[in-house]
Amino acid sequence: MSKYRLFASVMAADYRNLEKDVRTVIEAGVDGLHFDVMDGNFVPNITFGKDLVAAVRPVTELPFDVHLMVTNPDVIAPQVIEAGANRVAIHPEAEGHLQRSLTHIRALGAQPGVAVDPAVPLEMIEWVLDDVDYVLLLSVNPGYSGQEFIPSSRGKIAALVELIASSGRNTTITVDGGVEPDNIGGLAQLGVNDFVSGGSIFYHRPAVDRVREFREALP
């Protein structure tokens, strides 16, 4: 089994034909589905919540990776975990107490992760690495699908790899934002384990060919 995983971001799916679209990317060979939950407050957009996660859960047993871009993750995290989320990432600048929130996510049966915006320093997550299974590094500003990869993210990924290595932990790194076949290989070589891509998968048909492009670009 490859040490790299590709998650298709459901935010980019056709909601009028959601089940068909989701089944298409699953059959194409993605490793999991990614859900961006936005509340219109933490970020300037509103997407979906627990009901959509629950609606898609019977379609597949693949991992569900949920990114909470919400002001109060302590309210939303239990809801999406009950709906079928396997991994849940929250932001250090959200309301509440980060360490306690991450511990609660694990207690509810999901893998906790911490999400880092492009302008957020890694120092904000350094002291919760013991409490997370993965770091979700945003290589675009959160809120909207289809943005271009921010080049400075490469330096931040390298710094995160060094931070994790120096800590002696096995924390994995997920990158979300502007991931394409032409940059995924370089990101993998930097030390990224998991990749999230939305429009670059859902908007390019046939999906099986697109997923193959991603796979072939990995080292």
TORKOLMI-20787 format. One line per field, with one value per residue: residue number from 0; x, z, y of N, C-alpha, C, O in turn. Coordinates in Angstrom, 3 decimals. Each point is the difference from the previous one (the first is absolute). Example, Ala and Ser with C-alpha at 12.3 -4.5 7.8 and 13.67 -1.06 7.14 Angstrom:
2
resi = 0/1
n.east = 13.190/-1.386
n.up = 7.800/-1.385
n.north = -5.690/1.069
ca.east = -0.890/0.820
ca.up = 0.000/0.060
ca.north = 1.190/1.190
c.east = 0.900/-0.770
c.up = 0.000/0.730
c.north = 1.200/1.090
o.east = 1.036/0.509
o.up = 0.665/0.169
o.north = -0.019/1.108
//
This chain:
219
resi = 0/1/2/3/4/5/6/7/8/9/10/11/12/13/14/15/16/17/18/19/20/21/22/23/24/25/26/27/28/29/30/31/32/33/34/35/36/37/38/39/40/41/42/43/44/45/46/47/48/49/50/51/52/53/54/55/56/57/58/59/60/61/62/63/64/65/66/67/68/69/70/71/72/73/74/75/76/77/78/79/80/81/82/83/84/85/86/87/88/89/90/91/92/93/94/95/96/97/98/99/100/101/102/103/104/105/106/107/108/109/110/111/112/113/114/115/116/117/118/119/120/121/122/123/124/125/126/127/128/129/130/131/132/133/134/135/136/137/138/139/140/141/142/143/144/145/146/147/148/149/150/151/152/153/154/155/156/157/158/159/160/161/162/163/164/165/166/167/168/169/170/171/172/173/174/175/176/177/178/179/180/181/182/183/184/185/186/187/188/189/190/191/192/193/194/195/196/197/198/199/200/201/202/203/204/205/206/207/208/209/210/211/212/213/214/215/216/217/218
n.east = 0.839/-1.367/2.085/-0.392/-0.422/-1.468/0.376/-1.725/0.848/-0.754/1.642/1.618/-0.686/-0.425/-0.134/0.449/2.232/-1.170/-2.143/-1.459/-0.759/-1.657/-2.114/-0.898/-0.649/-2.120/-1.803/-0.385/-1.337/-1.917/1.436/-0.584/-1.274/-0.018/0.201/-0.806/0.878/-1.714/1.294/1.672/0.863/-0.252/-1.825/1.342/-0.149/-1.506/0.704/1.585/-1.802/-0.650/-1.260/1.184/0.727/-1.505/-0.244/1.665/-0.542/-2.149/0.534/0.526/1.421/-0.446/2.239/-0.788/0.454/0.028/-0.706/0.916/-1.462/0.736/-1.898/-1.834/2.238/0.283/-0.291/1.577/1.606/-0.727/-0.275/1.742/0.487/-1.218/0.691/1.626/-0.313/1.287/-0.502/1.206/-0.543/1.569/-1.526/2.115/-0.301/-0.055/-2.177/0.132/-0.574/1.538/1.333/-0.796/0.404/2.073/0.399/-0.746/1.319/1.829/-0.248/0.171/2.189/0.174/0.296/1.170/-1.380/2.101/-1.705/1.093/-0.855/-0.947/-1.938/-1.034/0.351/1.945/0.817/-1.014/1.630/1.347/-1.252/-0.161/2.122/0.313/-0.524/2.017/-1.861/-1.325/1.542/-1.624/1.356/-0.505/-0.673/-1.700/-0.456/0.215/-0.878/2.080/-1.888/1.480/0.205/0.738/0.992/-0.389/0.617/-1.009/-1.725/0.732/-0.051/-1.962/-0.327/1.006/-1.050/-1.609/0.595/0.597/-1.677/-0.933/0.996/-0.239/-1.922/0.802/-0.786/-1.915/0.514/-2.174/0.903/-1.316/0.035/-0.205/-0.468/-1.806/-1.366/2.171/-1.193/-0.911/-1.791/-1.541/0.477/-0.477/-2.146/-0.505/0.552/-1.776/-1.449/-0.390/-1.427/-0.684/-1.335/0.223/-1.594/0.103/0.242/1.662/-1.349/-0.662/1.739/1.073/-0.812/-0.346/-1.872/-1.235/-1.125/-2.038/-1.734/-0.961/-1.489/-2.051/-1.526/-1.048/-1.707/-1.410/0.814
n.up = 0.000/-1.532/-0.474/-2.166/1.016/-1.076/0.744/-0.126/-1.077/1.935/1.218/-0.372/1.903/-1.358/0.755/-1.935/-0.032/1.703/0.223/-1.286/0.686/1.513/-0.645/-0.773/1.482/0.646/-1.282/0.427/1.814/-0.107/0.829/-1.257/1.859/-1.654/2.244/-1.777/2.035/-1.329/1.325/-1.511/1.262/0.356/-0.983/-1.490/1.563/-1.640/1.662/1.087/0.054/2.117/-0.197/-0.195/1.829/1.230/-0.791/0.740/2.007/-0.218/-0.318/2.003/-0.825/-2.002/-0.066/2.102/-1.899/2.242/-1.743/2.045/-1.633/1.957/0.011/-0.769/0.020/1.606/-1.201/-1.010/1.314/1.865/-0.429/-0.050/2.073/1.080/-0.668/1.566/1.280/-1.848/-1.622/1.853/-1.823/1.596/0.133/-0.679/-2.171/-0.272/-0.475/1.866/0.723/-0.835/1.535/1.008/-1.031/0.212/1.874/-0.096/-1.035/1.128/1.398/-1.350/0.470/0.732/-2.218/1.912/-0.544/-0.761/0.364/-1.917/1.262/-1.951/0.597/-0.374/1.693/-1.012/-0.041/-1.879/-1.411/0.023/0.742/-2.241/-0.148/1.999/-0.581/-0.957/-1.268/0.343/-1.637/0.885/-1.513/1.213/-1.736/1.455/-1.218/2.201/-0.771/-0.852/-1.079/-0.105/2.220/-0.384/-1.086/2.201/-1.634/0.651/-1.375/-1.976/-0.368/-0.823/-2.213/-1.454/-0.224/-1.578/-2.155/-0.693/-0.658/-2.012/-1.855/-0.349/-1.185/-2.100/-0.742/0.697/1.222/-0.159/-2.015/0.950/-2.072/0.877/-2.012/-1.326/1.242/-0.543/-1.836/-0.497/1.296/-1.152/-2.202/-1.161/-0.681/-1.877/-1.924/-0.449/-1.155/-2.070/1.726/1.137/-1.381/0.222/-0.685/-0.535/0.178/1.484/1.807/1.681/0.350/1.301/-1.972/0.823/1.199/-1.185/-1.640/0.515/0.313/-1.913/-0.800/0.908/-0.673/-1.942/0.777/0.495/1.831
n.north = -1.189/0.944/0.731/-0.507/1.965/-1.321/2.108/-1.429/1.786/-0.847/0.889/-1.523/-0.961/-1.742/2.105/1.038/0.248/0.909/-0.559/1.103/2.012/0.010/-0.321/1.890/1.565/-0.302/0.449/2.175/-0.239/1.182/1.515/1.761/-0.026/1.514/0.141/1.121/-0.327/0.644/1.280/-0.011/-1.624/-2.195/-0.885/1.005/-1.573/-0.280/-1.324/-1.135/-1.351/0.353/1.842/1.891/1.089/1.142/2.086/1.332/0.806/0.612/2.154/0.908/-1.540/0.903/-0.027/0.147/1.106/-0.061/1.223/-0.120/0.423/-0.825/1.210/-1.061/0.111/1.541/1.866/1.248/0.835/0.998/2.182/1.434/0.702/1.525/2.037/0.203/1.814/0.073/1.500/0.435/1.209/0.233/1.638/0.281/0.476/-2.245/0.240/1.237/-2.052/1.409/0.887/1.824/1.954/0.853/1.145/2.123/1.491/0.667/1.732/1.787/0.054/2.106/-0.157/-0.013/1.704/0.205/1.432/-0.498/1.677/0.645/0.936/-1.963/1.412/-0.491/2.080/0.703/-0.669/1.794/1.701/0.179/0.723/0.981/2.088/0.191/-0.115/1.792/0.120/1.277/-0.955/1.831/-1.260/-0.158/1.829/-0.374/-1.942/-0.074/-0.601/-1.696/-0.278/2.102/-1.677/-0.330/1.406/1.903/-0.445/0.752/2.204/0.712/-0.238/1.373/1.975/-0.002/0.185/2.045/1.348/-0.371/0.818/2.197/-0.001/-0.264/1.945/-0.951/1.804/-0.548/-0.443/1.566/-0.861/2.066/-0.913/-0.017/-1.285/0.108/-0.489/2.001/-0.458/-1.146/0.078/1.879/0.072/-1.124/1.018/1.288/-1.311/0.809/0.274/1.836/-1.183/2.228/-1.423/2.177/2.242/0.208/0.081/1.346/1.384/-1.466/0.641/-2.053/-0.319/-1.445/1.052/0.796/-1.396/-0.665/1.479/-0.033/-1.527/0.399/1.250/-1.683/1.026
ca.east = -0.839/0.767/0.060/-0.699/-1.445/-0.656/-1.380/-0.788/-0.776/-1.409/-0.425/0.047/-0.914/-1.268/-0.966/-1.229/0.249/1.055/0.354/0.664/1.331/0.822/0.299/0.929/1.385/0.348/0.343/1.245/1.103/0.470/0.187/-0.934/-0.743/0.286/-1.164/0.284/-1.169/0.209/-1.159/-0.266/0.509/1.447/0.401/-1.115/-0.772/-0.766/-0.107/-0.912/0.324/-0.124/-1.008/0.599/0.932/-0.820/-0.626/1.003/0.638/-0.359/0.484/1.343/0.697/1.255/0.118/-0.549/0.878/-0.817/0.714/-0.954/0.287/-1.142/0.377/-0.133/0.135/-0.486/-1.402/-0.132/0.790/-0.771/-1.041/0.539/0.517/-1.177/-0.461/0.868/1.357/1.100/1.025/-0.557/1.025/-0.498/0.990/0.442/-0.538/-1.437/-0.374/0.166/1.341/0.417/0.426/-1.177/-0.850/0.634/-0.165/-1.406/-0.183/0.520/-0.874/-1.220/0.312/0.579/1.387/0.049/1.013/0.015/0.092/0.839/-0.171/1.278/0.653/0.091/1.334/0.017/0.110/-1.336/-0.381/1.150/-0.241/-1.099/0.363/-0.257/-1.446/-0.556/0.527/0.437/-0.094/-0.566/0.614/-0.740/0.871/-0.806/-0.796/-1.198/-1.296/-0.506/0.664/0.543/1.066/1.333/0.960/0.858/1.370/0.719/-0.405/1.067/0.887/-0.704/-0.028/1.339/0.151/-0.852/0.685/1.110/-0.572/-0.490/1.164/0.742/-0.810/0.015/-1.355/-0.343/-1.115/0.001/-0.314/-0.948/-0.007/-1.263/-0.036/0.795/0.765/-0.182/0.981/1.314/0.754/-0.166/1.240/0.918/-0.513/0.275/1.435/0.235/-0.389/-1.462/-0.531/-1.354/-0.297/-1.411/-0.232/-1.433/-0.316/0.955/-0.489/-1.400/-0.259/0.730/-0.542/-0.483/0.685/0.997/1.232/0.550/0.603/1.227/1.003/0.524/0.796/1.225/0.868/0.595/1.282
ca.up = 0.000/-0.091/1.225/-0.280/-0.183/-0.718/0.434/-0.885/0.779/-0.411/-0.258/-1.439/-0.695/-0.497/1.042/-0.624/-0.293/0.977/0.157/-1.235/-0.039/1.031/-0.446/-1.128/0.472/0.772/-0.983/-0.652/0.836/1.090/1.265/1.000/-0.336/0.863/0.162/0.544/0.708/0.217/0.680/-0.414/1.029/0.058/-1.372/-0.651/-0.861/0.694/-0.845/0.474/1.334/0.325/-0.804/-1.249/0.356/0.280/-1.239/-0.856/0.713/-0.474/-1.360/-0.006/1.269/-0.035/1.072/-0.149/0.603/0.142/0.375/0.602/-0.062/0.768/1.183/1.198/-0.386/1.037/-0.305/-1.289/-0.077/0.358/-0.993/-1.207/0.373/0.052/-1.374/-0.705/-0.236/0.570/0.391/0.140/0.237/0.461/-0.060/1.313/0.299/0.259/1.403/0.870/0.417/-1.065/0.490/0.507/-1.141/-0.701/0.857/-0.074/-1.306/0.108/0.902/-0.740/-0.937/-1.258/0.050/0.042/-0.764/0.170/-1.310/0.042/-1.115/-0.542/0.792/1.401/0.280/0.523/1.462/0.594/0.138/0.488/1.286/-0.054/-0.881/0.723/0.045/-1.346/-0.879/-1.256/-0.182/-1.286/-0.373/-1.074/-0.958/-0.507/1.071/0.062/-0.263/-1.353/-0.808/-1.284/0.106/-0.392/1.048/0.437/-0.082/1.277/0.773/-0.050/1.119/1.240/0.088/0.412/1.415/0.763/-0.006/0.946/1.341/0.379/0.133/1.213/1.155/0.104/-0.180/-1.309/-0.514/-1.454/-0.559/-1.100/-0.650/-0.680/-0.671/-1.212/-0.281/-1.390/-0.422/-0.280/1.208/1.069/0.178/0.786/1.368/0.623/0.294/1.177/1.201/0.158/-0.064/-0.553/-0.855/-0.242/-1.250/-0.284/-1.404/-0.885/-0.202/-0.407/-1.237/-1.109/-0.297/1.024/1.284/0.150/-0.635/0.818/1.177/-0.472/-0.151/1.324/0.469/-0.773/0.325/1.309/-0.100
ca.north = 1.189/1.225/0.790/1.248/-0.132/1.089/0.232/0.861/0.963/-0.044/1.377/0.248/-0.902/0.529/-0.355/-0.505/-1.411/-0.235/-1.419/-0.439/0.595/-0.633/-1.377/0.080/0.184/-1.198/-1.032/0.422/-0.452/0.868/-0.718/0.485/1.205/1.142/0.859/1.322/0.520/1.432/0.577/1.359/0.903/-0.228/0.323/0.695/-0.888/-1.034/-1.193/-1.033/-0.495/-1.420/-0.695/-0.463/-1.076/-1.182/-0.456/-0.647/-1.113/-1.341/-0.246/-0.569/-0.189/0.739/0.994/1.343/0.995/1.199/1.215/0.920/1.428/0.505/0.759/-0.830/-1.413/-0.916/-0.308/-0.682/-1.232/-1.202/-0.249/-0.624/-1.328/-0.879/-0.177/-0.936/0.495/-0.767/0.964/1.348/1.023/1.290/1.079/0.475/1.323/-0.084/0.167/-1.154/-0.393/-0.903/-1.315/-0.703/-0.344/-1.114/-1.172/-0.407/-0.642/-1.364/-0.753/-0.328/-1.078/0.475/0.462/1.459/0.706/1.449/0.642/1.189/0.918/0.469/1.040/-0.410/-0.556/-1.365/0.061/-0.122/-1.405/-0.769/-0.630/-0.975/-1.117/-1.249/-0.239/-0.138/-1.036/0.611/1.440/0.385/1.259/0.647/0.680/1.111/0.575/-0.826/0.592/-0.210/-1.022/0.408/0.989/-0.447/-0.326/1.104/-0.543/0.008/-1.172/-1.006/0.267/-0.319/-1.466/-0.424/0.337/-0.909/-1.300/0.111/0.086/-1.328/-0.884/0.345/-0.394/-1.450/-0.524/-0.557/0.784/0.093/1.311/0.079/1.311/0.297/1.281/0.119/-1.229/-0.398/-0.998/0.566/0.374/-0.982/-0.744/0.804/0.094/-1.294/-0.061/0.844/-0.737/-0.057/-1.362/-0.024/1.149/0.292/0.717/0.089/0.220/-0.665/-1.368/-0.039/0.733/-0.603/-1.324/-0.929/0.112/-1.057/0.475/1.067/-0.612/-0.653/1.047/0.289/-1.140/-0.103/1.124/-0.218/-0.713
c.east = 0.880/-0.006/-0.674/-1.491/-0.566/-1.463/-0.689/-0.889/-1.416/-0.541/-0.077/-0.945/-1.235/-1.099/-1.314/0.119/1.070/0.400/0.733/1.423/0.941/0.383/1.025/1.441/0.451/0.445/1.297/1.222/0.516/0.022/-0.970/-0.700/0.261/-1.215/0.433/-1.274/0.287/-1.274/-0.328/0.487/1.522/0.642/-1.210/-0.781/-0.749/-0.104/-1.059/0.445/-0.230/-0.950/0.584/0.994/-0.767/-0.618/0.968/0.567/-0.428/0.566/1.326/0.526/1.347/0.049/-0.638/0.865/-0.770/0.840/-1.020/0.533/-1.173/0.507/0.002/0.084/-0.512/-1.463/-0.106/0.740/-0.783/-1.058/0.554/0.605/-1.147/-0.516/0.906/1.400/1.023/1.131/-0.649/1.125/-0.658/1.132/0.384/-0.593/-1.513/-0.275/0.228/1.454/0.468/0.338/-1.182/-0.912/0.561/-0.139/-1.415/-0.295/0.492/-0.903/-1.286/0.247/0.567/1.464/0.018/1.124/-0.089/0.280/0.736/-0.205/1.358/0.728/0.162/1.369/-0.086/0.131/-1.355/-0.427/1.085/-0.324/-1.249/0.342/-0.184/-1.471/-0.616/0.640/0.519/-0.131/-0.522/0.536/-0.726/0.963/-0.785/-0.706/-1.362/-1.268/-0.582/0.835/0.593/1.096/1.353/0.894/0.868/1.440/0.740/-0.373/1.076/0.983/-0.642/-0.098/1.350/0.233/-0.831/0.615/1.123/-0.505/-0.453/1.173/0.752/-0.745/-0.005/-1.360/-0.198/-1.193/0.092/-0.451/-0.960/0.059/-1.283/0.082/0.897/0.852/-0.366/0.997/1.398/0.755/-0.050/1.291/1.003/-0.431/0.250/1.477/0.366/-0.362/-1.481/-0.478/-1.332/-0.276/-1.501/-0.097/-1.482/-0.285/0.931/-0.343/-1.406/-0.260/0.686/-0.492/0.722/0.863/1.104/1.323/0.659/0.688/1.287/1.112/0.625/0.924/1.348/0.971/0.684/1.296/-0.149
c.up = 0.000/1.327/-0.173/-0.203/-0.653/0.427/-0.977/0.842/-0.544/-0.299/-1.495/-0.793/-0.497/0.974/-0.573/-0.311/0.952/0.085/-1.237/-0.064/0.995/-0.410/-1.134/0.478/0.860/-0.945/-0.728/0.848/1.044/1.305/1.087/-0.505/1.050/0.023/0.661/0.611/0.373/0.553/-0.409/0.985/0.096/-1.358/-0.712/-0.979/0.886/-0.937/0.530/1.371/0.118/-0.920/-1.311/0.265/0.219/-1.276/-0.885/0.662/-0.498/-1.368/-0.011/1.415/0.018/1.137/-0.379/0.810/0.052/0.531/0.505/-0.052/0.658/1.254/1.250/-0.359/1.047/-0.204/-1.223/-0.047/0.415/-1.036/-1.225/0.302/0.084/-1.403/-0.817/-0.288/0.704/0.508/0.053/0.343/0.398/0.016/1.389/0.368/0.203/1.490/0.788/0.357/-0.919/0.511/0.491/-1.137/-0.762/0.787/-0.078/-1.328/0.042/0.877/-0.697/-1.097/-1.331/0.207/0.008/-0.855/0.275/-1.358/0.113/-1.268/-0.499/0.879/1.474/0.261/0.611/1.514/0.680/0.194/0.651/1.263/0.027/-0.919/0.684/-0.085/-1.372/-0.735/-1.307/0.068/-1.399/-0.347/-1.215/-0.889/-0.852/1.208/0.028/-0.330/-1.353/-0.737/-1.250/0.047/-0.391/1.223/0.323/0.073/1.333/0.883/0.009/1.155/1.325/0.200/0.493/1.476/0.886/0.075/1.025/1.438/0.491/0.235/1.297/1.260/0.211/-0.197/-1.404/-0.618/-1.521/-0.438/-1.169/-0.573/-0.803/-0.613/-1.211/-0.318/-1.397/-0.363/-0.225/1.234/1.103/0.257/0.858/1.447/0.750/0.394/1.196/1.294/0.261/-0.200/-0.735/-0.748/-0.194/-1.299/-0.317/-1.473/-0.948/-0.219/-0.591/-1.345/-1.212/-0.219/-1.204/1.255/0.149/-0.636/0.842/1.242/-0.390/-0.199/1.348/0.481/-0.712/0.304/1.355/-0.129/0.294
c.north = 1.247/0.745/1.350/-0.270/1.255/0.066/0.951/0.900/0.114/1.396/0.295/-0.900/0.746/-0.423/-0.514/-1.486/-0.518/-1.465/-0.512/0.523/-0.668/-1.418/0.006/0.127/-1.184/-1.111/0.345/-0.313/0.961/-0.798/0.438/1.240/1.069/0.922/1.311/0.573/1.456/0.630/1.432/1.039/-0.122/0.266/0.605/-0.867/-0.987/-1.193/-0.952/-0.470/-1.490/-0.746/-0.511/-1.121/-1.298/-0.561/-0.763/-1.256/-1.378/-0.364/-0.750/-0.205/0.707/1.028/1.336/0.956/1.317/1.155/1.008/1.429/0.720/0.703/-0.854/-1.474/-0.972/-0.370/-0.899/-1.337/-1.244/-0.356/-0.721/-1.371/-0.997/-0.303/-0.908/0.476/-0.881/0.876/1.380/0.963/1.313/1.014/0.482/1.347/0.010/0.163/-1.286/-0.239/-1.126/-1.392/-0.815/-0.449/-1.192/-1.297/-0.536/-0.699/-1.442/-0.870/-0.426/-1.035/0.419/0.386/1.520/0.559/1.487/0.626/1.328/0.820/0.497/1.008/-0.358/-0.637/-1.397/-0.032/-0.184/-1.443/-0.847/-0.792/-0.886/-1.170/-1.350/-0.415/-0.218/-1.169/0.595/1.518/0.259/1.382/0.563/0.776/0.996/0.605/-0.697/0.772/-0.330/-1.045/0.630/1.040/-0.604/-0.196/1.212/-0.506/-0.066/-1.181/-1.077/0.194/-0.349/-1.502/-0.506/0.285/-0.919/-1.390/-0.002/0.028/-1.374/-0.945/0.270/-0.397/-1.510/-0.638/-0.553/0.719/0.115/1.392/-0.160/1.407/0.152/1.388/0.061/-1.200/-0.496/-1.097/0.575/0.479/-1.046/-0.779/0.751/0.124/-1.304/-0.113/0.879/-0.712/-0.058/-1.433/-0.087/1.299/0.130/0.779/-0.040/0.108/-0.715/-1.465/0.019/0.670/-0.594/-1.436/-0.605/0.038/-1.036/0.419/1.074/-0.549/-0.705/1.026/0.362/-1.111/-0.052/1.124/-0.161/-0.799/-1.490
o.east = 0.997/-0.975/-0.088/-0.392/0.463/-0.758/0.541/-0.756/-0.208/-1.002/-0.794/-0.054/-0.291/-0.377/-0.743/-1.002/0.972/1.186/0.985/0.927/1.158/1.152/0.837/0.887/1.186/1.020/0.699/1.122/1.121/-0.666/-0.113/0.315/0.112/-0.580/0.552/-0.923/0.917/-1.110/-0.928/-0.215/0.721/1.112/-1.133/-0.239/0.412/-0.375/-1.182/1.022/0.213/0.214/-0.328/0.058/0.400/-0.133/-0.391/0.487/0.861/-0.026/0.290/-0.457/0.757/-1.047/0.117/0.131/-0.324/0.665/-0.845/0.903/-0.802/1.090/0.862/-1.033/-0.344/-0.450/-0.784/-0.469/0.029/-0.294/-0.597/0.011/0.121/-0.532/-0.394/0.728/-0.195/0.688/-0.824/0.705/-0.998/1.173/-0.852/-0.098/-0.587/0.918/0.028/0.851/-0.537/-0.506/-0.094/-0.554/-0.753/-0.245/-0.218/-0.740/-0.666/-0.242/-0.597/-0.940/0.148/0.440/-0.550/1.088/-1.024/0.910/-0.216/0.316/0.995/1.228/0.554/0.383/-0.947/-0.336/-0.065/-0.942/-0.202/0.466/-0.425/-0.870/-0.222/-0.335/-1.213/1.121/0.828/-0.771/0.556/-0.425/-0.053/0.700/0.490/-0.068/-0.653/-0.097/-1.218/1.205/-0.456/0.353/0.191/-0.117/0.533/0.291/0.776/0.663/0.083/0.415/0.667/0.114/0.063/0.592/0.423/-0.035/0.168/0.587/0.259/0.004/0.414/0.601/-0.377/-0.171/0.821/-0.718/1.066/-0.598/0.233/0.008/-0.413/0.252/1.223/0.994/-1.169/0.971/0.993/1.155/0.713/0.295/0.627/0.835/0.338/0.327/0.986/0.530/-0.423/0.478/-0.214/0.512/-0.704/0.714/-0.642/-0.228/-0.413/0.495/-0.253/-0.930/-0.234/0.192/0.456/1.218/1.028/1.066/1.226/1.095/0.975/1.159/1.215/1.088/1.035/1.199/0.941/0.137/0.983
o.up = 0.720/0.750/0.947/-0.556/0.245/-0.176/-0.331/0.845/-1.129/-0.703/-0.428/-1.226/0.440/0.033/0.688/-0.109/-0.416/-0.072/0.117/-0.347/-0.317/0.143/-0.084/-0.507/0.036/0.224/-0.492/-0.506/0.480/0.127/1.033/-1.074/1.191/-1.043/1.100/-0.719/0.772/-0.400/0.551/-0.205/-0.131/-0.080/0.423/-1.137/1.130/-1.163/-0.305/0.523/-0.946/-0.280/-0.434/-0.758/-0.490/-0.139/-0.703/-0.695/-0.102/-0.397/-0.947/0.948/0.961/0.488/-1.136/1.215/-1.046/1.029/-0.766/0.753/-0.655/0.493/0.865/-0.155/-0.337/0.489/-0.015/-0.646/-0.729/-0.212/-0.472/-0.860/-0.481/-0.249/-1.069/-0.731/1.151/0.960/-0.847/0.992/-0.590/-0.056/0.886/1.184/0.210/0.818/-0.567/-0.197/0.028/-0.533/-0.284/0.032/-0.408/-0.577/0.014/-0.040/-0.517/-0.313/0.358/-0.662/-0.893/1.127/-0.908/-0.086/0.468/-0.714/0.941/-1.100/0.716/0.072/0.770/-0.706/0.717/0.629/1.160/0.744/0.250/0.155/1.067/-0.302/-0.670/0.243/-0.101/0.300/-0.683/0.791/-0.980/0.574/-1.054/0.462/-1.026/1.060/-1.038/0.226/-0.146/0.212/-0.452/-1.038/0.024/0.994/-0.904/0.812/0.230/1.002/0.942/0.634/0.919/1.123/0.885/0.702/1.096/1.048/0.739/0.884/1.144/0.966/0.685/1.062/1.067/0.276/-0.889/-0.823/-0.535/0.767/-0.910/0.751/-0.727/0.696/0.138/-0.717/-0.298/0.727/0.144/-0.110/0.995/1.143/0.889/0.904/1.184/1.064/0.689/1.063/1.083/-0.890/-0.824/0.347/-0.182/-0.197/0.125/-0.678/-1.093/-0.936/-1.030/-0.710/-1.118/0.851/-0.876/-0.066/0.621/0.520/0.096/0.352/0.750/0.300/0.107/0.509/0.634/-0.244/0.311/-0.919/-0.042
o.north = 0.059/-0.043/0.783/-1.026/1.114/-0.954/1.055/-0.479/0.445/0.134/0.837/0.095/1.112/-1.171/-0.700/-0.707/-0.631/-0.321/-0.728/-0.732/-0.272/-0.409/-0.899/-0.688/-0.328/-0.653/-0.886/-0.015/-0.165/-1.027/-0.659/0.511/-0.288/0.303/-0.005/0.383/0.281/-0.349/0.591/1.195/0.989/0.521/-0.235/0.407/-0.263/0.150/0.159/0.445/-0.757/-1.179/-1.104/-0.968/-1.056/-1.216/-0.932/-0.891/-0.873/-1.165/-0.731/0.639/-0.144/0.426/0.460/-0.141/0.562/-0.117/0.463/0.365/0.666/-0.287/0.154/-0.652/-1.132/-1.036/-0.948/-0.937/-0.991/-1.177/-0.968/-0.880/-1.126/-1.082/-0.466/-0.671/-0.389/-0.347/0.345/-0.181/0.414/-0.368/0.061/0.321/1.061/-0.048/-1.092/0.867/-1.107/-0.987/-1.194/-1.099/-0.884/-1.059/-1.211/-0.982/-0.897/-1.166/-1.015/-0.440/-0.834/0.227/0.623/-0.571/0.497/-0.421/0.764/-0.453/-0.102/-0.039/0.784/-0.933/-0.322/-1.004/-0.406/-0.271/-1.188/-1.129/-0.440/-0.817/-1.009/-1.159/-0.180/-0.410/-0.603/0.543/-0.497/1.002/-0.634/0.901/0.471/-0.623/-0.103/1.206/-0.099/-0.132/1.049/0.559/-1.216/0.716/0.644/-0.878/-0.927/-0.265/-0.789/-0.970/-0.476/-0.492/-0.853/-0.820/-0.368/-0.644/-0.969/-0.623/-0.374/-0.763/-0.935/-0.159/-0.484/-1.187/0.227/-0.566/0.306/0.754/-0.796/0.975/-0.903/0.984/0.033/0.118/-0.247/-0.211/-0.713/0.412/0.123/-0.350/-0.577/0.016/0.010/-0.525/-0.260/0.324/-0.405/-0.703/-0.889/1.064/-0.994/0.983/-1.043/-1.001/-0.390/-0.627/-0.626/-0.384/0.460/-0.868/0.735/0.165/0.269/-0.329/0.057/0.438/0.032/-0.288/0.160/0.268/-0.209/-0.134/0.730/-0.808/-0.739
//
